[in-house]
């Protein structure tokens, strides 16, 4: 299925499509040491998700908002588990990464459950087909921080 994926990242670190960020920090859908890339289904949800994880006193000044697209296999996850419970979400994500049955795991955002986040397995054969569609510099509006 043709999928558009949004990501907000620091220019100094690059887009992170190799998944190396997961080697240094754990996340809701992966354990420490697992290559993984998180995206959102819309620009607004990636901005909100990033804002939730930033210290307003230390806002980076080199953010890039980008959209990517590709024809990727998508698996829906988290329907039968409590997305607030890392003891449930991390094993589910780990299994997704190990199985490689799909390139993307679509999960509800914890901040706005009506919005979707996407977990990309950079080791999946389809991951290499992801292409940059657009990018621009991004700064948080001062009313948000």
Number of C-alpha atoms within 10 A of each C-alpha: 8 10 15 19 25 26 25 25 20 16 15 11 10 11 17 17 18 17 17 15 19 19 14 11 13 16 16 19 26 25 20 14 13 22 22 27 21 24 24 26 19 16 16 12 21 24 19 16 18 13 15 11 8 12 10 13 7 7 13 16 13 13 19 19 20 21 21 17 16 18 15 20 16 18 15 12 20 16 9 7 12 11 20 11 10 15 13 16 22 19 15 18 24 15 14 22 25 12 11 15 14 19 24 28 24 19 23 18 19 14 11 12 11 9 15 19 24 25 26 27 26 23 16 18 12 18 20 12 12 17 14 15 13 11 14 11 14 17 14 15 7 7 5 8 11
